[in-house]
């Protein structure tokens, strides 16, 4: 239940749409495949397009702090 509330709150965040669009553009997929979750204290995580990215938002500005691929086998 609490996780559902967090997801709904993140989608209502003024930053979620911007992060979703930036993540999709950065990794080359459609926004509809990107999920954004609020991690608290201005931190967000976007997942989609085979990548997970960490974002920090301060004073209406969001910056990607880190990103990593997932679901890809490494040699």
N, C-alpha and C positions, 0 to 999 in steps of 0.2 A: 504494500500500500504506500509506504513512504517513498519507495523508488518511483512509483507512478506519479506521485505528487512532484518529485524532483524533476522528472522528465517534462511534465506539464509546465512547471515553473520555468524551466530552461527554454522551452519553446516560446514562452511569453516574454522572455528577456529581450530588451531592446538590442542586445548584442547577438543573439542566436542567429537571426537572419543574415546578418553581416558575416559572421563566422562561417555559416553554412555556405554562402556564396563564395567567400574567399578560399575555403578548403576545396570546394568543387573546382574552382578555376585553377588552383595550384596543382591539383592532382588529376585534372582532365576527366571529370565525369559530371553528371547532372546533379543539381542540388537535391533532388528528391531522394538520392541515395546516401545523403549525408545526415547523420544524427548528431545533435549537439547536446551535451549534458553539462549542467552547472556543477562545478566542483567546489564552489564557495569562495568567498573573498576575491571576487573578480577573476577567478580562474575557470576556464572552460575546456572541455575535451570534445573534439570532433572526430567522428569515425565514419569512414566510407571510402570508396574508390581504392580499397586495398591499403589504406593508410590510416593512422591514428595521429592526431596532432593536438598539442597542448597550446592553449591561448591564454593571454593575460590581457584584461581590459581595464584601463584606467582613464578617467576623464573623457569618456566617449571614444577612446582610441583602443583598438585591439591589435595585438601583435602575436604572431606565432612564435612560441618560444622553443618548440621542439617538435619533431615528427619522426615517425617510424613506420615501416611497413609491417603488415601482419598477414598470416596465412600463406606465406611464401617459404618454401623449403630452401634451406641454405646448404651448400656443399660441405 
